[in-house]
Amino acid sequence: MKDIKNRITVTLLALLALFSAGVGGYMLIEGWNFLDALYMTVITLATIGYGETHPLSDTGRVFTIFLILGGIGTMTYIFSSITALLIEGELKDVFRRLKMEHKIAVMKDHYLICGATHTGLSIAVELAESGRPFILIVLDEEEVKKFMGLGYCVVAGDASTDEALLKCGVKHARGIFCTLKQDKDNAFIAITARGLAPGIRIITVQNENDPAMRDKLMRSGADIVISPFHIGGLRMAAEMVRPSTAQFLDQMMRDGRHFRFEDVPAGAGAAGKELDGFKGSEGNCPLVVAVKNAAGSSYEINPPGSRRVKPDDIFIVIGSPEEVKQLRARLA
C-alpha cells in the first residue's frame, strides 16, 4: 500500500513540476500571460497539435521541444504505472483497502486483537464464525494484505501506542485481546488501552509460567489473564478423567453452526417475568443452564422456572444461533 501511494505521489509531483515549468517557461521566455502560457503547456503536453498560441521565438521552440520530451517521459511512466497496477492486481487491493479503512472508521462495539500469533488468530476465527466485528492489529504491512484476503479488518501498527489504538477505534470498542509473545508488550498494550478507554474489557495472555507475572499484568490494567499452561493442563486432565464431558463442552465452544454456549443479558423487557417464559427445550427457545447476576460473581445453576428475572441478570444458555438470536430479541 505504501509503495502504491509513493508511486501515485511521485507521478502527481512530476506532472505538477512539468506544468509549472511549462507555464513559467512561456511566461518568462515569451512574456505571455498566465492563461496563454497554461493553454500552450496543455496542448503541448497533450500533443494535440492545435498550433501555437502566439508565434514562438527560437528560444521558445527549443524550450517546447524539451517540454514535449519531458511530457512523453512522464506520460509513459503514468501509463506503465497504471498498467502495472491493473496487471498485478494492486489497484483492486487499493480499493479493497479503502473500503476496509472506511469500515474501520465507523466501527463500534467491536473487538481489537493485538498480534497475529497462534492465540490471536484462534480468537479471530472464533469471532468471525460467531459474527462479531473485530480488528486485527499487526506489525507488518505484508500481514495486512494476507489477512485482508481472508476478509478480516486489519491495521498495521504498534498496538502499544495511542496512534494505533485510536486508529482502531479503541474508545468505541467492546474489548481488547493482548496476544503478543512477550508479556511486557502485552502489559504496555493494557496500560495504553486502559488510559484511552477506561471502561474497556481487557484480556491478555500470560506467556511466562510465573505467578508474579499474572499480578503484573493485572496491575497493568487487564481484567482477565489467561495462562495457556494452566488452561492446557486443566484440559488435558479433563480429557483423561471425564472425556465425554470435556469433548461436549469443547464442541459447544467451537461449533457455532449448530449449538453453542452463549451469554444473553436480560434487558428491561424481561424484568419481573418468571424464567419459565424463556427456559425450556420446547419450541425455538435455548436451554437456560445458569443465571449470573452482573453485580456478582456467583452462578445459579439450573435455576427454577419460578425465579423472577432481574434487569442485570445474564443468562448462560445453550442453543442454536437462531434460537439465541430470538432470545436476545425478546430480552432486549
N, C-alpha and C positions, 0 to 999 in steps of 0.2 A: 504493500500500500504506500509506504514512504517513497519507494522508488518511482511509483507511478506519479505521485504528487510532485516529486522533483522533476520528472520528465515534463509534466504539464507546465510547471513553473518556468523551467528553462525555455520552453517553447514560447510562452507568453512574453517573457522578458526579451527574447530575441526579436519577436515581432514588434514589441514596443520600441526597442532600440533602433530597429530598421526604419520604422515610420518616423521616429523622432529625427533620425539622421537625414532622411529624405526631406522632410518638411524644413528642417533647419538649414540644410544644404541649399535648397532652392531659394529660400528667403535670403540667405547670405550671399550666394553667388549671383543670382539673377535679380535680387531686390524685389521679389514678388511679395504679395500679401499672404496671410496665413491660409486663406481659403484656396487660392490658386496653387500654392505650394502643396497643400494637402491633396487637392484633386489630382495634380500631376504625380504625386507619390503613389496614390491609389491605383491609377491606371497603369503606371509603370510596373509596380509590383504584381498587379493582376495580369500583366501582359495582354491588356485588352486591345491596345493599339489604336486608340481614338485620335492620336496625334498630339502634338504639343499644345499646351495651353497658350503659350506665347513663344515666339522664336527663341531658341536656345543659343547661347554663346558656345564657343568651342570648349571652354571650361565646364559649362553646364552639360554638354553632351558627354564629355569624359566622366563627369560625376554620374550621369544617368546610366552609363554602361556598368559602372561598378555597383550602382544601386540594383540594376537588373540581375547581375550575377549574385549579389547578396540575397536578393529575393528568391532566386531559383534555389539556392542552397538551403535557405530557411524553409521554403515550402516543401522541398524534398524531405527534410528532416521531419516536418509535421506529418506528411503523408506516410512516411515509413513508421513513425511512432504509432499513428492510428492503426495502420495495418498490423503492426506487432501486437497491439492491444487486442485487436479482433481475433487474430490467429491464435495467440497464446491464451485466449480466454480471460485475460486480465480485466478487460472492460466489464465483463459480466461480474467479476469479483468486486469491482469498484461499486457497481450499482447494488450488489448484494450487501456490501459493507455499509453503504449509505443507508439502506433500508434497515439494517440491523442497528446502526447508531441512532436512527430516529426512534426505533422501538425501545432502545435502552433509555433514551432521553425522557420518555413518557411512562416508563415502567414504575409501578407501585406495588406494595405488598409482595415483593419478590424476595429471593434469597441470593446471597453472594457466596460463591465458593472460591476460596483463595488457594490456588495451586492445582495444577493438573497432575497430581500424584495419584497413586492407585486408590487411595482413600477418597480423594476429591472426585475422581472420575466415577467411582461407585456411587457417590452421592448424586452426581449429575444424572446418571442413568435412572436412579430411583425417582428423582424429582421429575425427570422428563416423562417417565412411564406413568406417574401419578398426575401429570398435567399441571404441575406447579412451576411458575415462572422463575427463572434464575439467570444469573450472570456468572460466567466462569472467568476468573482473573488469572492471567498467565504472564510470564516474563518475556517470552519470545514471540515476535511477530509471525514467525512460521507456524507456531502453535495456533495462532488466531485463525489463519487460513485453514488449518487442519480441522479444528473443532467447529468452525463456521460451516464447513462442509457437512457436518452432522446435524446442522440445524440449531446449534447452540448459540446463545448470545455470548460473545467473548470480547474481553478487553485486555490489551497488553499494558502492563504497568506493575509497579511495586505496590503490593496491597497494603504495605505498612505506612504509606504516605497519604496525606489528606487528599491530594490531587486524584489519585486512583480511586479511592473510595467515594469521593464526591462525584466523580465521573460516572460511577456505577449507581448513583442514587442511594447512598447508604442511609440518608435521612428518611427515605421513604420505604426502606427495605424492612422485611419482617424478621430476618435473621441472617447471620453470617457464619460460615464454616471456615475455620482456620485449619488447613490440612497440609501445611508445608512440612518438610522433612526435619527442620531444625526447630526445637521448642522455643528458642529465643525469638525466632522470626514470628512464630505464632503469637508469642506474648506481645511483641511490638504491634501486631495487627489488632489484637484485642484492645490494647491501650488506645490506639488511634481511633478504632471504631467506637469505643465507649465514649471518647471525648467528643466525637462528632454526632453520635446518636445515642444519648444516654439510655433510652428505653429499648434498644435493640437487643435481641436474644443472641448470645454468642456461644458457640460450641466449638471447642478446639480439641485436636488430637494431642495425646501425650506420647512422644516418641521414645523418651528416655524412661527406662524402668527404675525410676527414682521417686519414692513417695514425696520428697521435698519439692519436686518439680510440679506436682499437682497443686500444691499450695501457692507456688509462684504464679502459675497460670491463672488460678482463681483470683489472686490479688491483682493480676493484670487486667481483670475485667470479665473473664469468662464466666458464663452461667453454669456450663457443664463441661467437664474434662473427661474425655474418653481415652482409656488406655487399651490399645489393641492386645497387649499382653494379658490383661485382666479379662477382657471380653472373650478373647480366644481361648483362654484356659477354662472359663465357665462353659463355653460352648462345647469344647471337647469333653468335659466331664458329663455334660447333659447328654451328648451323643452316646456316651458309654453306658450310663445308668438309666436313662429314660429316653431312648432313641426315638420312639414314636411321637412323644410329646415335643421333643426338640425339632423334629422334622416337620411336624404340623405347624408349629409356631414360625419356623423358618419359611414355610410355604406361604403362610398368611402374610408375612412381611414382604416377601418377594413378588408373589404372583398378584399383580394388580388387575389382571384382566377378568378374574372370576370372583374370588373372595379375598378380603384382607381386613386387618385391624385398622381402625381409624379413630381419631379424636373428633367428636362432634360437640361443640359448645352449645349450651342452651341459651336461647335468646329470651326476650321479654314475652314473646308469644307463648312460651311453654311454661312460664312461671305459674305455680299453683296447681297445675294439672297432675293427675296421677300418672305414674310411669307406665301403667298398663296401656295408656293411649299410644305409646311409642314402642313398647317392648314386645317381643314375641317373634315367632318364626312363620306365622301365617301372613299371607299377602306379601306385599312388597315392603317389608319392614326389616331392617337389620336387627340382629340379636344384641341386646344391651348386656355386656359382660360385667361391667363395673361402672361406678359413678365416682368422680373425683370432684371435690369442692375446690374451686380455683384459689380460694384463700388458704387452703391447707395442703398437706402432702399425703394424706391417708386416702385409701380407696375403700369403697363399699362394694364388696364382691357380691355378685348375683343379687342385686337389690330387689326387695319385694315390689310387687305391682302397685301396692297402695302408697308407696313413697311419693311424696309431693316434690315436684321439680322446683329447684331454686334457680334464679336468673344466672348465677355464676357457676352452675354445675357444668361439668364436662363429661359427656357420655363416652365410654370406651366401648365401641361396637364392632361387630363382625358382620360383614355382608358384602354384596356385590357393589361395584362402583355406582350403579344406577340406584340401588337401594339407599346407599349412603347419601347420594345427591338429593334424593327425595326427602330424607330425614332432615338434612341441613335446611332445606326449603321450609319445612314445617316448623322448624325450631327458630327460624330467623326472626 
